Amino acid sequence: MSTWIKRALIVLVVAFALFYLFTRPEDAAAAVRGFFNGFASIGRFFTALADGW
């Protein structure tokens, strides 16, 4: 892909994220919480594996 296409895609993704953040802040916060809860779940999974279930 050429450089200008990559740059345009990045600008579009950032613009969409900002639009979503300012128009629906509660939903954006819930999405971020869900994203980090996924990491917590992965951590709990590996802890359970290390502890031998």
Buried (B, 14 or more C-beta within 10 A) or exposed (E): EEEEEEEEEEEEEEEEEEEEBEEEEEEBEEEEEEEEEEEEEEEEEEEEEEEEE
